[in-house]
Amino acid sequence: MTVVVTGATGHIGANLVRALRRKNEKVRVTVRKDTRAVEGLDLERVRADVLDRESLVRAFKNARVVYHLAGHVSILEDAKRLQAVNVDGTRNVVEACLKCKVGRLVHAGSIEALLRPGKSDPIDESVQPGSGDPTTIYGRTKARGEQVVRAGVLRGLDAVIVYPTAVVGPFDFKPSFFGQFFLDFGHRQTPALVPGGFDLVDVRDVVAGLLAAADKGRRGEGYLLSGGFLTVFQIAETIGECTGVPRPRLVVPYWLAYPAAVLAPWYYRLVGRHPRFTRMAVRMLHDGRKVSHEKARRELDYSPRPPREGIRAAVAWFMKSGRLPKKTDEDGLIRTDQNANEADDK
């Protein structure tokens, strides 16, 4: 039977479909416009949209597993679009799975759905959606989407939920929020840093967690897929080591960065650039906390690599694809092909 992936053209999806094909799975992906991430791959493409339930019913026909990765990730406070895709779209996925009698749904939630103001480290699965308000609009819509999945479980759906933290690594075509940060940094377009940090996870470990959740996850359970906490300065230092670009010396404190970010959405619309610096981004950075993946380790044999490896693999892939210049030093060109090829193989 077929394995279906929504959101296959995103960062996690691009890595997942490659892993599934290496396992000789018959893969069907839902696509809309941007298909760069799946070009040249031996898989079935179906035009479908999470906002169109009937298109999902056609896509999910005879599916053994559906990996639902499609979602709207935004650091702008665009509540209408976030609600439509992350909540209503997830409802359409659940209904289509029930109608098609899909064997198992693996739903990609988000760590943002579990973050609560004032909650201490480490974050774990003891927080359930609805038990307090997540700190961001994005997190709130992901929590509501998860509630939709859990309601489907009560109606007979076999579903498992995974919560990746901040994802880094290769095959980041669009790119992701962190991928764009790496590109800006490598092109010397990051003038300052804001203190804080994130739990980063290598996308290849997220894929391993998704595959394990499909095979071994318990029905109705959620699993955090974290990697390790790094401060913004540690992230910047690692990128600098890979690119040869020095870390910005200017540091903008949170108390100044947050109010300054109020004007950011208008600025980015004016200059026609993808948002980097917004109130939501600053808040997520400030709220970054350590995350426990003990449950996934225990039940899914989840064992992530150090997050710096994901940063290095991401930068190497961007260099290999020509989106970042290769690092040079006084001895000349430093090859990154080996790291990039390792990213292809894992």
N, C-alpha and C positions, 0 to 999 in steps of 0.2 A: 504493500500500500504506500501511499504518497505522504511525504512530510511537507507541510506548508509553512512558509515563513512570511509574515507581514512585516513591513519595515526592513526588507532585505537590502535596500539601498542605503541604509544608515550604517553607522560605524559598527555596532554590534552585529547587525544583520549581514554585512559584507564578510565578516570573519566567520559567522555561523554557517552560512551557505557553503563556504569553502571547506569547513570541517565536515559538514554533512556529505559533501561530494567525496571527500577522502574516505568516508565510511561506506561509499557506494550506495548511499541512500538516493531514492528517487525524490527529487526536490522540485516543488512548485513554489514560485514566489509571486506575491502581488506587487504590481508596479503601477506607477502613475506617469510621471514625466521623466525624472532624472534616473537613468538606468546605468550610469557609468560603473557603479559598484558590481554589477552582475554581467557586464559585457564579456563575451568570450567564454562564459561558463556553460557547462552542459546541464541545463536545467530548464524547466517549463516556466514561462512567463505568462501571467494572467492579469489583464487590466482590472483592477479592483480598487475600491476606496472604502476606508472604514466608515465613512459617512453614508455609504450605499449598501444597505444590508443584503439586497439581492445579489449584488456583485460578489459579496463574501460567501453567500450560499453556493454560488457557482464555483468559487475558488476552493472551498473546503470539501467539495464532493470527494468521497472515498479517502479522506485524510485519516491517517493513523495518529499523527500528532500535528497540532498547530502551535507554532511558536509565535506569540503575539508580541512583536517588538515595535510596531508602528505607534508613534505618539508624537505629540507636539512638545518640544523642549524649548523653553523661552526664558530669557532673563529680563524680558519686558513684561509689564503687567497687562498683557492682552488676555484678559479673563474670558472673553467670549470664545476665542479660538481654542484656548486651553480646555474649556469646558466641552466644546463640541468634539474635539478629537479624543481627549483623554478619558472623558466620561461617556458621552453619547456614542463615540466610536467603539469604546470597549463594550458597551451594551450590545451594539450590533454584532461584535465578534462573538460574544457569549451566546446570543440568540442563534447565530448562524451555526455555531458549534453544536448546540442542542438539536437544531433541526437536522443537521447532517450526521448526528450521532458520532461525532469525532471521538476517537479513543482517549485522547488526553490534550488538554490545553496547558501550555506553559506560558504564563503571563509575566511579562517584564514590568515589574513595578519600579519603584525608585526609593533610594535612601531618603529623599526629600519628603516622602510620605510619612516617615517615622520620626523626623526631627521635630522636637517640641521646645519652645523657649524654656530655658532653665533646666532641661533634663541633663543629668550628669553622664560622664563617660563610664563605660563604653555603651554605645547604642546597641541594642539587640532586638530580637523579634517579640519581646514582651509587650511592646507598644502596638496596639491594633488601630486600624483606621477608624476614625470616629471618636477615639479617646483623647480629645483635645485637638486643638488646631495646629497643623503644620505651620512652619514659619514663613512659607512662601505660597503665592497663588499656584504656582506649578505644583508644589507639594500637596496642596489641598485637592487639586484636580486628580492627581495620581492616587491619593487616598480614596477619593470617591469612586474612581475607576476600580480600585481593588475591592471596594464594597460591592460593586456590581458583580465582580467575579465570584465573590464569596456567596452572594445571593444565588448565583447560578449553581454553585456547588450544592446548595440546599435543594435545588430542583433536579439534581442527578448528574450534574456536570463533573467530570473528573478533571480537576484543575489544580495546578501547583503554581505558586507565586515566587518569583525571585526578585531580590532588591540589589541591583548593582550600585556601587558607590560611584565616584567620578572616574570615568573610563578613559584610559589612554592606550595607545598602541597603533599597529599598522592598519592599512586599508581604510584610512579615514578620508574618504573622497570628498565630503561636502564642504568643509570639514566640521567636526564637533566643536564645542566650546573650547576645550583644551587644545584641540588640534589647531584652532585659529590662534590661540595664545602662543603656541609653539612657532607658528608661521610669523606672527607679528614680532616675536622675540628675535627669531633668526634673521629677520629683515630690518632689525634695529628700529622697530616701530612701537616699542614698549618704553615710554619715557620714565615711568615710575611704577613702584609696587605698593600694594596695600597690605599691611600685616594680616596674618591669618593662616589658614591651612585647610587641606582637604584630605580625606581618605581616598587614595588613588588605587585603582585596580587595573591590571593589565587585561586588555580586551580578550586575549587568548584564554585567560583564566575564567572570565565571565562565560565564554563559550563552553569551556569544560563544565562549568556549573550548570549551564542550561541543559547540556546533554545529560548530565547526571540527574538533574531534576526530572527530565522526561523518563528516565529509566528507573530511578530509585526514590524519587521524592514521594512523600506521603500525600494522599489526596487532601486538599484543603489547607495544606501547610505552606508557610512562607519561609524563605531562606535568604539570609543576607550574604551577598557575595562581595566581600571587601578585600582590600589588599594590604594597605598600611598607610599610616598618617604621615604626611610630609608638610612642612611649613612652606609658605610661598617662597621664602628665601632658599630652601633646599631644592624646590622645584626649579627655580631660576638658575641655581648653581649647576644643576644637572644638565639643563638645556645648554648653559654656557659651555660646559665641558664638551658637549657634543658638537656645538656649532662654532666655538671660538669667539662668540659674542659675549662681552662682559655683562655682568648683572647691573641693571640700573642702580645708580647710587641714591636717587631721590626716592624717599619713602613717605607716602601720604598717610597719616594716622586715620583710624576709623572715624573718629569724631568729626574730621574734616571731609573725608571721602564720601560718607553717607549723604550728608546734605548737598554736597556738590553734584552728586549723581542724579539729583532731581531733574536737572536740565539735560541730562544725557540723551533721553529718547528723542527730543526735538533736534538735538545736534546731529544724531546719526541719520535721522530722516532727511535733514537738510543737506548733508554731504553724501547721502546715498550709500552709506557703509553699514555693514552688519554690526549690530550692537556688541560692544565689549564691556563697557563700563556703565552699569546701571545700579539703581538702589538694590534690586534683587540680587545682582551679582555680588555686590559688596556685603549684603546681609548673609548670603550663602558662604562667602569667604570667612566672615566673622563667626558664623555658627558652626564652622567645620569641627567635627569631633571624631574621636576614635570610635571604631566600629568593630564589634565582635562577629567573627564568622564561625564561631565554635559549633553552632548547630549544623551548618553546612559541612564543616569538617567531619563531624560525628556521623551524619546520616548520608552525606553525598560523597565522602572521601575527598572533599574539596581542600586543595593545598596550593594557595596562590604563591607566585614568585614575588620577590621584592618589587615594589612599584617603580623603582628607578629603572628596572629593566624595560618596563612598558614605555617609559619616557624615551629611553634610548632607541627602542624599536620604532617608536613613532617618528622620531627625528630622522632615523636612518631611512624609513620608508618615504618620508617627504623628500629627502635628498635623492633617493633612487628614482622617484617619480619626477624630479626636476623642479619641485616647488620650493626647495631650499637649496642654497649654494652649499657645496661640499666644503668641509672645514679644511683650512690650510694653515701651515705653520712655517717656521723657518726652513724646514726640510722639504717643503713643497706640499703636494696634495696628500691628504690622509684618506685612504680608501674607507668607504662605509658599506661597500657591497656585501661584505661578509655578514654584518649585522642585519642588513636588509634581507638577505637570503634566508637568514635564520628566522626572520619574521614570517617569510613565506612558508617555511616548513613546519612551524609549530601550530 
